[in-house]
Amino acid sequence: NNKISLSYSRRINRPNFRYLDPFKTYFTDRYYQTGNPNLSAFFTTNIELKYSYKDLNILLFNTKNKNMFSSITKIEGINQVKTFDNFFDLTTSGINMRYSFNKIKNIETNLMTNISYSNVKILNDSFLPRRGIIFYYYIDNNIYLNKEKTFLFNF
């Protein structure tokens, strides 16, 4: 009934063509988007420790994103210009808990909560750093309307 696992991953996240395209795409006569051909990929490193006991799952995690990119809207004269740039690192650590309850016939309930701390380190002086706690939870209920569990009502 008990399971413990440890995982480590590292991946590269490359920008799509829209983020790199240097040509202007107009949304209005004074608002347009232009890509950044100098945009770099960013790397994500993740480590997770997971514990499971029957229908309870607990996950401790730490994720580091280095040299992330995002959109930025700037004012140039009378125009708003949306572009993309690598300008921050993001570290998030937290715990995620999930419990599945299915002791009542044809009803399945999933309870999930997550609490994490995020810290954004700005790589230039254009923005203020951000950090804070994130908390959320949800309850998901499935009522199965047939024996095969292919038709259900979810709320």
N, C-alpha and C positions, 0 to 999 in steps of 0.2 A: 504493500500500500504506500510505501514511502519511496520517493525518487528525488535525487539531488543531481543537478547538472550544472556545469560551468561551461560557458561558451565565450569565445573571443572572435571578433571579426574586424576586418579592415577593408574598406571599399573606397572606390574612387567615384565621384559624382561629377559628370561632365555637363557643361551647359548645352542646351539644345541650340539649333541653328538660329531661332528667333532672337536669342540672347546675344548672338555673335554678329548678326547681320547689321552692317554699318549704315544701311540706307534707311531713310525716314519713312515711317508709316504714320500717316495723318489720321487722327481720330476726329479732330475738328480743325478749323483753320488756324488755331493757336495752341493746339495740344497734339504732340506727336511723340512717337517712340523711335529710338535709334539704338541698335545693339552696340556692343563693345567687342571688337575683334581681339582685344587683348585680355579678355576674360579668361581666367584660369580655372581648371578643375579644382574641386576641394576634396579633402580626404576625411573619412569618418572612421573612427576607431570606437569599437563598442565591446564592453565586457558585461556579462550577465551571470548571475547566480540564481538558479531556480530550484525551489523546493515544492514538491507536490505530495499531498497526503489525501488519498481518495479523490474527492471532488474539490479540494482546496488547492490553489496554486498561488505561490508567493514568489515574486521576481524582484531581485535587487539589480539595479543597472547603473552604468555610467557610460555616457556617450560623449565623445569629443569630436567636434567638427572644426577643422583648421582651414582658414582662408576662405570662408563661405562667401557666396555671391547672392545678391538679391537685387530687386529693382530699387531705383532711386528716382524721385521726381524733383527736378530743379527748375528754377525760373531763369530764363535767359531772355532779357529784354521784356517783351510782352508775351512771350511764349512759355508754356509749360513743356518740359522735355523729360520724358521717361526714358531712363537708360539703366544699365546693369553694371555692377562693379563688385569686386572682391573687397570686402571691407570689415569683416568681423570673424571672430572665433566664437563658437558656442559650446559650452559644457553643460550637460544636464545629468543629474544624479537623482535617483529616486527609488520608490518601491511601488509595485503594482500587485494588487491582490484580487483574486477572482474565485468565486465560489459558485458551483453549479448545484442546483437543487432540483431533483426530479423524482421525488418520492410519491407524488400524486399522479395517478394515471392520466396520461395525455397532456400533462402540464410540465413544462420545463422553465425554470427560472434561473437566470444568471445575474449575479451581483458582482460588480467590479468597481474598484476604487484605485485611484492613482494619486500619489503625492510626490512631487519632485521639486528640485531646486535648479534653476537655470541661471547661468552667468554668461552674459554677452560681453566680450572684450572687443572694443572697437580698434581697428588697425590704423586708423588715421584720426585726425582731430575734427572731422566733420560732424560727428555724432556723439551723443552722450552714451556711456556704457549703461547697460540694463541688467538687472538681476532681480530675482524674486522667486516666490513659491507658487507652484501651480497645483491646484487640487481639483479633482473631478471624480464623479461617481456616476454609475448608471445601473439601472435595473431593466433587464430585458426578459419579457415573458412570452413564451410560445405555447399556444393551446393547439394541439394537433386535432384535426377534425376527421381524420380517417386512420385506420390501422397501420397503413404503410408509412404514415408520417410524411406524406407528400403534399398535403393540403393543410395549411395552418393559419391561425390568426395570431398576429404579433402585436404586442403593445409594450 
